[in-house]
Amino acid sequence: MNPIGHFGIVLAVFGFVVFGLVTREETRAAKIVVVTALPMGMAPDIDLHIAQFGHRGITHTFWAALLAGGVLALLAYWLKPLALDGKREEALYGFVTGFGGICCHLAGDVITPMGIKPLYPLLDTPHTFDLVYANNQSANLALIVLGVLTFQLVVRRARSSDSIPVYVTEFIQPDLGLDSESGTDIDT
């Protein structure tokens, strides 16, 4: 897929991650996760600019996804950029962002005829669903539209949901018309 298609897949998937953060009122963390996940969704195509790597080689594997997730988990653990409750939670979201971003890219490439080799170099077998060509503009446009709509719907739903239910603790006192002009309930 081209970058537009990959961004659409990332938005569609990470809308649900953002949902969890927004319902907990962690909007800063949600923004950082999305802003980090989008470039992670394009990271495997770095092999187009490095002559030593063949396109859709080692950068298009689960190993690359694990590495990216591990690096972001360590950075999040040390730096605490999300300002969440604990370092473990920071690391978890770091891993999900790195691993998930790369996997979103792999999902976009596995539907093309060229496919990917997700376990390369252990298994050199390509996997493909052979649905659309990577340069198919209609498919890429459909993915970005699907991604933006999904992201918007999920985030709006998260904003409208009540993460912690608030219960009314005061009693409702109906007006029974018992007040008198003197300010007491009994006329004297």
Phi and psi in degrees as GROMACS dihedral restraints (atoms count N, CA, C in turn):
[ dihedral_restraints ]
;  ai    aj    ak    al  type     phi  dphi    fc
    3     4     5     6     1   -92.3    20    10
    4     5     6     7     1   173.9    20    10
    6     7     8     9     1   -53.8    20    10
    7     8     9    10     1   -36.4    20    10
    9    10    11    12     1   -61.2    20    10
   10    11    12    13     1   -44.5    20    10
   12    13    14    15     1   -63.8    20    10
   13    14    15    16     1   -42.8    20    10
   15    16    17    18     1   -63.7    20    10
   16    17    18    19     1   -41.0    20    10
   18    19    20    21     1   -62.5    20    10
   19    20    21    22     1   -38.6    20    10
   21    22    23    24     1   -61.8    20    10
   22    23    24    25     1   -42.2    20    10
   24    25    26    27     1   -65.0    20    10
   25    26    27    28     1   -43.2    20    10
   27    28    29    30     1   -61.0    20    10
   28    29    30    31     1   -45.6    20    10
   30    31    32    33     1   -62.5    20    10
   31    32    33    34     1   -41.7    20    10
   33    34    35    36     1   -63.0    20    10
   34    35    36    37     1   -43.7    20    10
   36    37    38    39     1   -75.0    20    10
   37    38    39    40     1   -47.3    20    10
   39    40    41    42     1   -77.4    20    10
   40    41    42    43     1    -8.8    20    10
   42    43    44    45     1   -59.0    20    10
   43    44    45    46     1   -34.5    20    10
   45    46    47    48     1   -76.2    20    10
   46    47    48    49     1   -31.1    20    10
   48    49    50    51     1   -67.4    20    10
   49    50    51    52     1   -43.9    20    10
   51    52    53    54     1   -63.5    20    10
   52    53    54    55     1   -36.2    20    10
   54    55    56    57     1   -53.3    20    10
   55    56    57    58     1   -48.2    20    10
   57    58    59    60     1   -61.5    20    10
   58    59    60    61     1   -37.2    20    10
   60    61    62    63     1   -75.5    20    10
   61    62    63    64     1   -42.0    20    10
   63    64    65    66     1   -67.6    20    10
   64    65    66    67     1   -37.9    20    10
   66    67    68    69     1   -66.3    20    10
   67    68    69    70     1   -22.1    20    10
   69    70    71    72     1   -93.9    20    10
   70    71    72    73     1     8.6    20    10
   72    73    74    75     1    61.3    20    10
   73    74    75    76     1    35.7    20    10
   75    76    77    78     1  -104.2    20    10
   76    77    78    79     1    60.2    20    10
   78    79    80    81     1   -67.8    20    10
   79    80    81    82     1   -34.1    20    10
   81    82    83    84     1   -61.2    20    10
   82    83    84    85     1   -46.7    20    10
   84    85    86    87     1   -62.7    20    10
   85    86    87    88     1   -40.2    20    10
   87    88    89    90     1   -61.7    20    10
   88    89    90    91     1   -42.5    20    10
   90    91    92    93     1   -64.4    20    10
   91    92    93    94     1   -43.2    20    10
   93    94    95    96     1   -65.3    20    10
   94    95    96    97     1   -40.5    20    10
   96    97    98    99     1   -61.0    20    10
   97    98    99   100     1   -46.0    20    10
   99   100   101   102     1   -66.9    20    10
  100   101   102   103     1   -44.8    20    10
  102   103   104   105     1   -64.6    20    10
  103   104   105   106     1   -27.9    20    10
  105   106   107   108     1   -84.2    20    10
  106   107   108   109     1   -37.8    20    10
  108   109   110   111     1   -66.6    20    10
  109   110   111   112     1   -35.6    20    10
  111   112   113   114     1   -60.1    20    10
  112   113   114   115     1   -51.0    20    10
  114   115   116   117     1   -68.2    20    10
  115   116   117   118     1   -29.0    20    10
  117   118   119   120     1   -64.0    20    10
  118   119   120   121     1   -31.6    20    10
  120   121   122   123     1   -68.0    20    10
  121   122   123   124     1   -16.7    20    10
  123   124   125   126     1  -106.7    20    10
  124   125   126   127     1   -10.3    20    10
  126   127   128   129     1   -55.2    20    10
  127   128   129   130     1   -39.5    20    10
  129   130   131   132     1   -59.3    20    10
  130   131   132   133     1   -24.7    20    10
  132   133   134   135     1   -78.2    20    10
  133   134   135   136     1     7.8    20    10
  135   136   137   138     1   -60.6    20    10
  136   137   138   139     1   -23.6    20    10
  138   139   140   141     1   -66.1    20    10
  139   140   141   142     1   -15.5    20    10
  141   142   143   144     1   -70.5    20    10
  142   143   144   145     1   -19.9    20    10
  144   145   146   147     1  -109.9    20    10
  145   146   147   148     1    -0.7    20    10
  147   148   149   150     1  -118.2    20    10
  148   149   150   151     1   113.7    20    10
  150   151   152   153     1   -62.5    20    10
  151   152   153   154     1   -30.1    20    10
  153   154   155   156     1   -72.3    20    10
  154   155   156   157     1   -20.4    20    10
  156   157   158   159     1   -99.5    20    10
  157   158   159   160     1   136.0    20    10
  159   160   161   162     1   -81.8    20    10
  160   161   162   163     1   148.3    20    10
  162   163   164   165     1   -64.8    20    10
  163   164   165   166     1   136.1    20    10
  165   166   167   168     1    61.5    20    10
  166   167   168   169     1    40.7    20    10
  168   169   170   171     1   -99.9    20    10
  169   170   171   172     1  -125.8    20    10
  171   172   173   174     1   -62.7    20    10
  172   173   174   175     1   -28.2    20    10
  174   175   176   177     1   -75.2    20    10
  175   176   177   178     1   -13.0    20    10
  177   178   179   180     1  -108.8    20    10
  178   179   180   181     1    45.9    20    10
  180   181   182   183     1  -129.0    20    10
  181   182   183   184     1   167.2    20    10
  183   184   185   186     1   -68.0    20    10
  184   185   186   187     1   -23.9    20    10
  186   187   188   189     1   -65.0    20    10
  187   188   189   190     1   -42.3    20    10
  189   190   191   192     1   -64.4    20    10
  190   191   192   193     1   -38.3    20    10
  192   193   194   195     1   -65.1    20    10
  193   194   195   196     1   -42.7    20    10
  195   196   197   198     1   -64.0    20    10
  196   197   198   199     1   -40.5    20    10
  198   199   200   201     1   -63.7    20    10
  199   200   201   202     1   -47.2    20    10
  201   202   203   204     1   -61.6    20    10
  202   203   204   205     1   -43.0    20    10
  204   205   206   207     1   -63.2    20    10
  205   206   207   208     1   -41.6    20    10
  207   208   209   210     1   -64.2    20    10
  208   209   210   211     1   -43.4    20    10
  210   211   212   213     1   -64.0    20    10
  211   212   213   214     1   -45.8    20    10
  213   214   215   216     1   -68.1    20    10
  214   215   216   217     1   -33.3    20    10
  216   217   218   219     1   -64.3    20    10
  217   218   219   220     1   -43.9    20    10
  219   220   221   222     1   -64.3    20    10
  220   221   222   223     1   -44.2    20    10
  222   223   224   225     1   -61.4    20    10
  223   224   225   226     1   -43.3    20    10
  225   226   227   228     1   -66.7    20    10
  226   227   228   229     1   -37.0    20    10
  228   229   230   231     1   -64.2    20    10
  229   230   231   232     1   -43.9    20    10
  231   232   233   234     1   -77.2    20    10
  232   233   234   235     1   -41.4    20    10
  234   235   236   237     1   -94.0    20    10
  235   236   237   238     1   -20.7    20    10
  237   238   239   240     1    48.9    20    10
  238   239   240   241     1    54.3    20    10
  240   241   242   243     1   -71.8    20    10
  241   242   243   244     1   -21.3    20    10
  243   244   245   246     1   -87.1    20    10
  244   245   246   247     1   -13.4    20    10
  246   247   248   249     1    56.5    20    10
  247   248   249   250     1    43.4    20    10
  249   250   251   252     1   -89.5    20    10
  250   251   252   253     1  -178.5    20    10
  252   253   254   255     1   -64.3    20    10
  253   254   255   256     1   -41.7    20    10
  255   256   257   258     1  -139.5    20    10
  256   257   258   259     1   164.2    20    10
  258   259   260   261     1   -66.6    20    10
  259   260   261   262     1   -32.6    20    10
  261   262   263   264     1   -64.5    20    10
  262   263   264   265     1   -41.6    20    10
  264   265   266   267     1   -66.6    20    10
  265   266   267   268     1   -38.8    20    10
  267   268   269   270     1   -57.9    20    10
  268   269   270   271     1   -48.7    20    10
  270   271   272   273     1   -63.2    20    10
  271   272   273   274     1   -39.3    20    10
  273   274   275   276     1   -60.4    20    10
  274   275   276   277     1   -48.5    20    10
  276   277   278   279     1   -67.5    20    10
  277   278   279   280     1   -32.7    20    10
  279   280   281   282     1   -62.0    20    10
  280   281   282   283     1   -45.7    20    10
  282   283   284   285     1   -64.7    20    10
  283   284   285   286     1   -46.4    20    10
  285   286   287   288     1   -59.0    20    10
  286   287   288   289     1   -40.1    20    10
  288   289   290   291     1   -66.5    20    10
  289   290   291   292     1   -47.2    20    10
  291   292   293   294     1   -68.2    20    10
  292   293   294   295     1   -52.8    20    10
  294   295   296   297     1   -64.2    20    10
  295   296   297   298     1   -46.4    20    10
  297   298   299   300     1   -65.4    20    10
  298   299   300   301     1   -38.9    20    10
  300   301   302   303     1   -61.6    20    10
  301   302   303   304     1   -45.1    20    10
  303   304   305   306     1   -66.3    20    10
  304   305   306   307     1   -42.0    20    10
  306   307   308   309     1   -64.3    20    10
  307   308   309   310     1   -33.1    20    10
  309   310   311   312     1   -62.0    20    10
  310   311   312   313     1   -40.5    20    10
  312   313   314   315     1   -63.6    20    10
  313   314   315   316     1   -44.6    20    10
  315   316   317   318     1   -61.8    20    10
  316   317   318   319     1   -37.1    20    10
  318   319   320   321     1   -63.2    20    10
  319   320   321   322     1   -36.9    20    10
  321   322   323   324     1   -70.1    20    10
  322   323   324   325     1   -33.0    20    10
  324   325   326   327     1   -85.0    20    10
  325   326   327   328     1   -24.2    20    10
  327   328   329   330     1   -72.3    20    10
  328   329   330   331     1   -17.1    20    10
  330   331   332   333     1   -86.9    20    10
  331   332   333   334     1    -1.2    20    10
  333   334   335   336     1   -94.3    20    10
  334   335   336   337     1   159.6    20    10
  336   337   338   339     1   -60.5    20    10
  337   338   339   340     1   -32.6    20    10
  339   340   341   342     1   -67.9    20    10
  340   341   342   343     1   -32.6    20    10
  342   343   344   345     1    65.1    20    10
  343   344   345   346     1  -165.2    20    10
  345   346   347   348     1  -137.2    20    10
  346   347   348   349     1   165.2    20    10
  348   349   350   351     1  -116.1    20    10
  349   350   351   352     1    84.3    20    10
  351   352   353   354     1   -64.6    20    10
  352   353   354   355     1   -22.5    20    10
  354   355   356   357     1  -114.1    20    10
  355   356   357   358     1    19.5    20    10
  357   358   359   360     1   -61.2    20    10
  358   359   360   361     1   139.8    20    10
  360   361   362   363     1   -89.6    20    10
  361   362   363   364     1     0.7    20    10
  363   364   365   366     1   -63.4    20    10
  364   365   366   367     1   -46.5    20    10
  366   367   368   369     1  -123.0    20    10
  367   368   369   370     1   124.8    20    10
  369   370   371   372     1   -94.4    20    10
  370   371   372   373     1    16.2    20    10
  372   373   374   375     1   -85.0    20    10
  373   374   375   376     1   123.7    20    10
  375   376   377   378     1   -76.2    20    10
  376   377   378   379     1   146.6    20    10
  378   379   380   381     1  -119.0    20    10
  379   380   381   382     1   133.1    20    10
  381   382   383   384     1  -151.7    20    10
  382   383   384   385     1   148.0    20    10
  384   385   386   387     1   -98.2    20    10
  385   386   387   388     1   -11.6    20    10
  387   388   389   390     1    49.7    20    10
  388   389   390   391     1    51.5    20    10
  390   391   392   393     1   -93.4    20    10
  391   392   393   394     1   -46.5    20    10
  393   394   395   396     1  -144.1    20    10
  394   395   396   397     1   155.3    20    10
  396   397   398   399     1   -77.3    20    10
  397   398   399   400     1   150.0    20    10
  399   400   401   402     1   -59.8    20    10
  400   401   402   403     1   -32.4    20    10
  402   403   404   405     1   -93.4    20    10
  403   404   405   406     1    12.9    20    10
  405   406   407   408     1   -70.6    20    10
  406   407   408   409     1   105.6    20    10
  408   409   410   411     1   -64.2    20    10
  409   410   411   412     1   -34.7    20    10
  411   412   413   414     1   -65.1    20    10
  412   413   414   415     1   -42.9    20    10
  414   415   416   417     1   -66.2    20    10
  415   416   417   418     1   -42.4    20    10
  417   418   419   420     1   -64.9    20    10
  418   419   420   421     1   -42.0    20    10
  420   421   422   423     1   -64.0    20    10
  421   422   423   424     1   -42.1    20    10
  423   424   425   426     1   -61.2    20    10
  424   425   426   427     1   -39.8    20    10
  426   427   428   429     1   -66.5    20    10
  427   428   429   430     1   -41.1    20    10
  429   430   431   432     1   -69.6    20    10
  430   431   432   433     1   -38.4    20    10
  432   433   434   435     1   -64.7    20    10
  433   434   435   436     1   -45.7    20    10
  435   436   437   438     1   -60.2    20    10
  436   437   438   439     1   -42.6    20    10
  438   439   440   441     1   -64.8    20    10
  439   440   441   442     1   -46.6    20    10
  441   442   443   444     1   -65.4    20    10
  442   443   444   445     1   -44.8    20    10
  444   445   446   447     1   -63.7    20    10
  445   446   447   448     1   -45.1    20    10
  447   448   449   450     1   -61.2    20    10
  448   449   450   451     1   -46.7    20    10
  450   451   452   453     1   -59.4    20    10
  451   452   453   454     1   -48.0    20    10
  453   454   455   456     1   -62.0    20    10
  454   455   456   457     1   -45.4    20    10
  456   457   458   459     1   -63.6    20    10
  457   458   459   460     1   -42.9    20    10
  459   460   461   462     1   -67.8    20    10
  460   461   462   463     1   -43.8    20    10
  462   463   464   465     1   -67.7    20    10
  463   464   465   466     1   -39.8    20    10
  465   466   467   468     1   -62.7    20    10
  466   467   468   469     1   -40.5    20    10
  468   469   470   471     1   -63.8    20    10
  469   470   471   472     1   -40.0    20    10
  471   472   473   474     1   -64.7    20    10
  472   473   474   475     1   -38.9    20    10
  474   475   476   477     1   -68.7    20    10
  475   476   477   478     1   -32.8    20    10
  477   478   479   480     1   -85.6    20    10
  478   479   480   481     1   -15.0    20    10
  480   481   482   483     1   -79.0    20    10
  481   482   483   484     1   152.6    20    10
  483   484   485   486     1  -100.8    20    10
  484   485   486   487     1   107.1    20    10
  486   487   488   489     1   -66.9    20    10
  487   488   489   490     1   -38.4    20    10
  489   490   491   492     1  -123.4    20    10
  490   491   492   493     1   111.9    20    10
  492   493   494   495     1   -62.1    20    10
  493   494   495   496     1   135.5    20    10
  495   496   497   498     1  -106.5    20    10
  496   497   498   499     1   123.8    20    10
  498   499   500   501     1  -104.5    20    10
  499   500   501   502     1   143.9    20    10
  501   502   503   504     1   -74.9    20    10
  502   503   504   505     1   124.2    20    10
  504   505   506   507     1  -104.4    20    10
  505   506   507   508     1    -7.1    20    10
  507   508   509   510     1   -96.8    20    10
  508   509   510   511     1   150.7    20    10
  510   511   512   513     1   -80.6    20    10
  511   512   513   514     1   142.4    20    10
  513   514   515   516     1   -86.7    20    10
  514   515   516   517     1   123.3    20    10
  516   517   518   519     1  -109.3    20    10
  517   518   519   520     1   105.1    20    10
  519   520   521   522     1   -69.3    20    10
  520   521   522   523     1   149.4    20    10
  522   523   524   525     1   -81.6    20    10
  523   524   525   526     1   111.0    20    10
  525   526   527   528     1   -95.4    20    10
  526   527   528   529     1     3.7    20    10
  528   529   530   531     1    71.5    20    10
  529   530   531   532     1    29.1    20    10
  531   532   533   534     1   -96.2    20    10
  532   533   534   535     1    -5.7    20    10
  534   535   536   537     1   -73.0    20    10
  535   536   537   538     1   138.8    20    10
  537   538   539   540     1  -105.3    20    10
  538   539   540   541     1   172.7    20    10
  540   541   542   543     1   -67.3    20    10
  541   542   543   544     1   -22.7    20    10
  543   544   545   546     1   -81.8    20    10
  544   545   546   547     1    -5.3    20    10
  546   547   548   549     1    92.2    20    10
  547   548   549   550     1     3.0    20    10
  549   550   551   552     1  -113.5    20    10
  550   551   552   553     1   165.4    20    10
  552   553   554   555     1   -81.3    20    10
  553   554   555   556     1   -11.8    20    10
  555   556   557   558     1  -118.4    20    10
  556   557   558   559     1   127.5    20    10
  558   559   560   561     1   -74.3    20    10
  559   560   561   562     1   135.2    20    10
